[in-house]
Amino acid sequence: QVQLVESGGGSVQAGGSLRLSCAASRSILVNNGMGWYRQAPGKQREAVARISTGINPLTIYADSAEGRFTISKDMTNNTVYLQMNSLKPEDTAVYYCNAGGPSGLWGQGTQVTVSS
């Protein structure tokens, strides 16, 4: 039962941009903080960006993403976004959408590859 569906991954040159999308249900978005995590080969999965519930949600970013990435959500379209600008080769990873933290729900992952 797939409840989070990601899209928008692909290959891009360094300095380029990508926008990832995570389609969920309204109930999931209302009841859970959402996040984007990534896992590069040989590395642990890490939180890239997170957004809380509520009308005016808080956002938290990994140091490596601060100033370059923006997480947002559209409650009308039931979608969480990750806008990634100024991409670097070290951003190459599989990116996962998450609901409710590590013990919650996970998407299938989408590959992001940044070439120099």
Summary of the structure (lengths in Angstrom):
residues: 116
radius of gyration: 13.2
end to end distance: 37.5
largest distance: 40.4
contacts: 345
relative contact order: 0.32
helix: 8%
strand: 47%
